[in-house]
Amino acid sequence: MSKAALSFLVLAIIAMTADQLLPPSMEAAGTISKTAAGMFATLFIAALFVGRRIKFDPVLRQAKP
């Protein structure tokens, strides 16, 4: 996992934790926290796809005589 993906995962967890700890009377802050958590989770998944390395093995692509 890349550093960016790990950072986005931690930020998403922090945002969801903050949403759970807010009192029910603070609906606006809860909505902002949920939106931030969704955005960070989406960025986490995108960072996982971007950080994935595709390994190329040249032995598998040799022409057969």
DSSP file (Angstrom, degrees, kcal/mol; ACC not computed):
  #  RESIDUE AA STRUCTURE BP1 BP2  ACC     N-H-->O    O-->H-N    N-H-->O    O-->H-N    TCO  KAPPA ALPHA  PHI   PSI    X-CA   Y-CA   Z-CA
    1    1 A M              0   0    0      0, 0.0    47,-0.1     0, 0.0    51,-0.0   0.000 360.0 360.0 360.0 134.6    0.0    0.0    0.0
    2    2 A S     >  -     0   0    0     45,-0.1     4,-2.2     1,-0.1     5,-0.2  -0.260 360.0-111.7 -75.3 165.2    1.4    3.4   -0.9
    3    3 A K  H  > S+     0   0    0      1,-0.2     4,-2.3     2,-0.2     5,-0.1   0.869 118.4  53.1 -65.1 -36.4    1.9    6.2    1.5
    4    4 A A  H  > S+     0   0    0      2,-0.2     4,-2.5     1,-0.2    -1,-0.2   0.926 109.1  48.4 -65.2 -43.8   -0.9    8.2   -0.2
    5    5 A A  H  > S+     0   0    0      1,-0.2     4,-2.2     2,-0.2    -2,-0.2   0.916 112.1  49.0 -62.9 -42.6   -3.4    5.3    0.1
    6    6 A L  H  X S+     0   0    0     -4,-2.2     4,-2.3     1,-0.2    -1,-0.2   0.900 110.7  51.1 -63.6 -40.0   -2.5    4.9    3.8
    7    7 A S  H  X S+     0   0    0     -4,-2.3     4,-2.5     1,-0.2    -2,-0.2   0.919 110.5  47.8 -63.2 -44.5   -2.9    8.6    4.4
    8    8 A F  H  X S+     0   0    0     -4,-2.5     4,-2.2     2,-0.2    -1,-0.2   0.864 110.7  52.6 -66.2 -35.0   -6.4    8.6    2.8
    9    9 A L  H  X S+     0   0    0     -4,-2.2     4,-2.1     2,-0.2    -2,-0.2   0.933 110.9  46.4 -64.4 -45.6   -7.4    5.6    4.8
   10   10 A V  H  X S+     0   0    0     -4,-2.3     4,-2.5     1,-0.2    -2,-0.2   0.911 112.5  50.5 -63.7 -42.4   -6.4    7.2    8.1
   11   11 A L  H  X S+     0   0    0     -4,-2.5     4,-2.4     1,-0.2    -1,-0.2   0.890 109.6  50.7 -64.0 -38.7   -8.2   10.4    7.1
   12   12 A A  H  X S+     0   0    0     -4,-2.2     4,-2.1     2,-0.2    -1,-0.2   0.904 111.4  48.1 -65.3 -40.4  -11.4    8.5    6.2
   13   13 A I  H  X S+     0   0    0     -4,-2.1     4,-2.3     2,-0.2    -2,-0.2   0.907 111.9  49.6 -66.4 -41.1  -11.3    6.7    9.6
   14   14 A I  H  X S+     0   0    0     -4,-2.5     4,-2.5     2,-0.2    -2,-0.2   0.908 110.7  50.1 -63.9 -41.5  -10.7   10.0   11.5
   15   15 A A  H  X S+     0   0    0     -4,-2.4     4,-2.0     2,-0.2    -2,-0.2   0.899 112.3  46.6 -65.4 -40.4  -13.6   11.7    9.6
   16   16 A M  H  X S+     0   0    0     -4,-2.1     4,-2.0     2,-0.2    -1,-0.2   0.882 112.4  50.6 -69.4 -36.9  -16.0    8.8   10.4
   17   17 A T  H  X S+     0   0    0     -4,-2.3     4,-1.8     2,-0.2    -2,-0.2   0.913 109.5  50.5 -64.9 -42.1  -14.8    8.8   14.1
   18   18 A A  H  X S+     0   0    0     -4,-2.5     4,-1.1     1,-0.2    -2,-0.2   0.895 109.1  52.2 -62.2 -39.3  -15.4   12.5   14.3
   19   19 A D  H  < S+     0   0    0     -4,-2.0     3,-0.3     1,-0.2    -1,-0.2   0.894 110.1  48.3 -63.7 -39.7  -18.9   12.1   12.8
   20   20 A Q  H  < S+     0   0    0     -4,-2.0    -1,-0.2     1,-0.2    -2,-0.2   0.817 111.8  49.6 -70.9 -29.9  -19.7    9.4   15.4
   21   21 A L  H  < S+     0   0    0     -4,-1.8    -1,-0.2    -5,-0.1    -2,-0.2   0.622  88.3 100.4 -86.4 -12.9  -18.4   11.6   18.3
   22   22 A L  S  < S-     0   0    0     -4,-1.1    -3,-0.0    -3,-0.3     5,-0.0  -0.463  81.0-110.9 -71.8 143.0  -20.4   14.7   17.4
   23   23 A P    >   -     0   0    0      0, 0.0     3,-1.9     0, 0.0     7,-0.1  -0.397  27.8-112.7 -68.9 153.5  -23.6   15.4   19.3
   24   24 A P  T 3  S+     0   0    0      0, 0.0     3,-0.2     0, 0.0     6,-0.1   0.719 111.9  69.5 -60.6 -20.7  -26.8   15.0   17.3
   25   25 A S  T 3  S+     0   0    0      1,-0.2     2,-1.0     2,-0.1     3,-0.3   0.680  85.3  71.6 -73.0 -15.0  -27.5   18.8   17.5
   26   26 A M    <>  +     0   0    0     -3,-1.9     4,-1.7     1,-0.2    -1,-0.2  -0.547  55.7 151.6-100.0  68.4  -24.5   19.5   15.2
   27   27 A E  H  >  +     0   0    0     -2,-1.0     4,-2.3     1,-0.2    -1,-0.2   0.859  68.0  55.1 -68.1 -36.9  -26.1   18.2   12.0
   28   28 A A  H  > S+     0   0    0     -3,-0.3     4,-2.1     1,-0.2    -1,-0.2   0.929 109.9  45.6 -64.9 -44.9  -24.1   20.5    9.7
   29   29 A A  H  > S+     0   0    0      1,-0.2     4,-2.4     2,-0.2    -1,-0.2   0.864 111.7  53.8 -66.1 -35.0  -20.8   19.4   11.0
   30   30 A G  H  X S+     0   0    0     -4,-1.7     4,-2.4     2,-0.2    -2,-0.2   0.893 108.3  49.0 -65.3 -40.1  -21.9   15.8   10.8
   31   31 A T  H  X S+     0   0    0     -4,-2.3     4,-2.3     2,-0.2    -2,-0.2   0.909 111.8  48.5 -65.5 -42.1  -22.8   16.2    7.1
   32   32 A I  H  X S+     0   0    0     -4,-2.1     4,-2.5     2,-0.2    -2,-0.2   0.905 111.9  50.0 -63.8 -40.9  -19.5   17.8    6.4
   33   33 A S  H  X S+     0   0    0     -4,-2.4     4,-2.4     2,-0.2    -2,-0.2   0.898 111.0  48.4 -65.7 -40.8  -17.7   15.0    8.2
   34   34 A K  H  X S+     0   0    0     -4,-2.4     4,-2.3     2,-0.2    -1,-0.2   0.894 111.9  49.9 -65.8 -39.4  -19.6   12.3    6.3
   35   35 A T  H  X S+     0   0    0     -4,-2.3     4,-2.3     2,-0.2    -2,-0.2   0.917 111.5  48.4 -64.4 -43.0  -18.8   14.1    3.0
   36   36 A A  H  X S+     0   0    0     -4,-2.5     4,-2.8     2,-0.2     5,-0.2   0.905 110.4  51.6 -63.6 -41.5  -15.2   14.3    3.9
   37   37 A A  H  X S+     0   0    0     -4,-2.4     4,-2.2     1,-0.2    -2,-0.2   0.907 111.2  47.6 -63.0 -41.8  -15.1   10.6    4.9
   38   38 A G  H  X S+     0   0    0     -4,-2.3     4,-2.1     2,-0.2    -1,-0.2   0.899 112.7  48.8 -64.9 -40.8  -16.7    9.6    1.6
   39   39 A M  H  X S+     0   0    0     -4,-2.3     4,-2.4     2,-0.2    -2,-0.2   0.925 112.8  47.0 -65.3 -44.7  -14.2   11.8   -0.4
   40   40 A F  H  X S+     0   0    0     -4,-2.8     4,-2.1     1,-0.2    -2,-0.2   0.868 111.3  51.8 -66.5 -35.6  -11.2   10.3    1.5
   41   41 A A  H  X S+     0   0    0     -4,-2.2     4,-2.1    -5,-0.2    -1,-0.2   0.902 110.6  48.4 -66.5 -39.9  -12.5    6.8    1.0
   42   42 A T  H  X S+     0   0    0     -4,-2.1     4,-2.3     1,-0.2    -2,-0.2   0.915 112.3  48.2 -64.9 -42.7  -12.9    7.4   -2.8
   43   43 A L  H  X S+     0   0    0     -4,-2.4     4,-2.5     1,-0.2    -2,-0.2   0.845 108.3  56.3 -65.9 -33.0   -9.4    8.9   -2.9
   44   44 A F  H  X S+     0   0    0     -4,-2.1     4,-1.8     2,-0.2    -2,-0.2   0.930 109.2  45.2 -62.4 -46.0   -8.1    5.8   -0.9
   45   45 A I  H  X S+     0   0    0     -4,-2.1     4,-1.9     1,-0.2    -2,-0.2   0.903 113.3  50.5 -65.7 -40.6   -9.5    3.5   -3.6
   46   46 A A  H  X S+     0   0    0     -4,-2.3     4,-2.5     1,-0.2    -1,-0.2   0.900 109.0  51.5 -63.8 -39.6   -8.1    5.6   -6.4
   47   47 A A  H  X S+     0   0    0     -4,-2.5     4,-2.3     1,-0.2    -1,-0.2   0.841 106.7  54.7 -66.7 -32.2   -4.7    5.6   -4.7
   48   48 A L  H  X S+     0   0    0     -4,-1.8     4,-0.6     2,-0.2    -1,-0.2   0.917 111.1  44.5 -65.6 -41.9   -4.8    1.8   -4.5
   49   49 A F  H >< S+     0   0    0     -4,-1.9     3,-0.6     1,-0.2    -2,-0.2   0.916 116.3  45.6 -68.0 -42.4   -5.5    1.6   -8.2
   50   50 A V  H 3< S+     0   0    0     -4,-2.5    -2,-0.2     1,-0.2    -1,-0.2   0.876 112.2  51.5 -68.8 -37.2   -2.8    4.1   -9.1
   51   51 A G  H 3< S+     0   0    0     -4,-2.3    -1,-0.2    -5,-0.2     2,-0.2   0.557  82.8 112.7 -78.3  -7.8   -0.2    2.6   -6.8
   52   52 A R    <<  -     0   0    0     -3,-0.6     2,-0.5    -4,-0.6    -3,-0.0  -0.473  59.6-144.9 -70.7 132.7   -0.6   -0.9   -8.1
   53   53 A R        -     0   0    0     -2,-0.2     2,-0.7     2,-0.0    -2,-0.1  -0.845   1.5-148.2-100.5 130.6    2.5   -2.1  -10.0
   54   54 A I        -     0   0    0     -2,-0.5     2,-0.3     2,-0.0    -2,-0.0  -0.880  17.4-145.1 -98.4 117.3    2.0   -4.4  -13.0
   55   55 A K        -     0   0    0     -2,-0.7     2,-0.5     2,-0.0    -2,-0.0  -0.643   8.0-154.5 -87.0 137.8    5.0   -6.7  -13.2
   56   56 A F        -     0   0    0     -2,-0.3     3,-0.1     3,-0.0    -2,-0.0  -0.949   4.4-163.9-114.8 125.2    6.2   -7.7  -16.6
   57   57 A D    >   -     0   0    0     -2,-0.5     3,-1.1     1,-0.1     4,-0.4  -0.914   3.4-165.5-110.0 107.1    8.0  -11.0  -17.1
   58   58 A P  G >  S+     0   0    0      0, 0.0     3,-0.8     0, 0.0    -1,-0.1   0.717  83.5  69.5 -66.9 -19.1    9.9  -11.0  -20.5
   59   59 A V  G >  S+     0   0    0      1,-0.2     3,-1.1     2,-0.2    -2,-0.0   0.851  94.1  56.0 -66.3 -33.2   10.4  -14.8  -20.3
   60   60 A L  G <  S+     0   0    0     -3,-1.1    -1,-0.2     1,-0.2    -4,-0.0   0.683 103.7  55.0 -72.5 -17.2    6.7  -15.3  -20.8
   61   61 A R  G <  S+     0   0    0     -3,-0.8    -1,-0.2    -4,-0.4    -2,-0.2   0.201  75.6 127.8-104.5  16.3    6.7  -13.3  -24.1
   62   62 A Q    <   -     0   0    0     -3,-1.1     2,-0.2     1,-0.1    -3,-0.0  -0.474  63.9-114.0 -73.2 143.5    9.5  -15.2  -25.9
   63   63 A A        -     0   0    0     -2,-0.2    -1,-0.1     1,-0.1    -2,-0.1  -0.553  27.6-124.8 -76.7 139.7    8.6  -16.4  -29.4
   64   64 A K              0   0    0     -2,-0.2    -1,-0.1     1,-0.1     0, 0.0  -0.686 360.0 360.0 -86.9 137.0    8.5  -20.2  -29.7
   65   65 A P              0   0    0      0, 0.0    -1,-0.1     0, 0.0    -2,-0.0   0.497 360.0 360.0 -73.6 360.0   10.7  -21.7  -32.5
